[in-house]
Amino acid sequence: MVSESARPIPAVPPVYHVRAAKPLALPQHHHNTPVTTTMLLVTVPAVLAAAALRPGRGRGRSGRS
């Protein structure tokens, strides 16, 4: 077992240098379209697709209990 005092001390400092971190620039948001318009453009086609893929009510069915 080697004691702490017996370890060799490096004579040369490490070669790499850690630079100070610069704050990251936040991405610029383009507020050309309102949030409401974006929400409608996303949700309306989804609702229409769900309604189109839904099985029909009463068409071709008989005796629903």
Contacts in CASP RR format, 6 or more apart in sequence:
PFRMAT RR
TARGET T0000
AUTHOR 0000-0000-0000
METHOD contacts of the structure
MODEL  1
MVSESARPIPAVPPVYHVRAAKPLALPQHHHNTPVTTTMLLVTVPAVLAA
AALRPGRGRGRSGRS
58 64 0 8 1.000
END
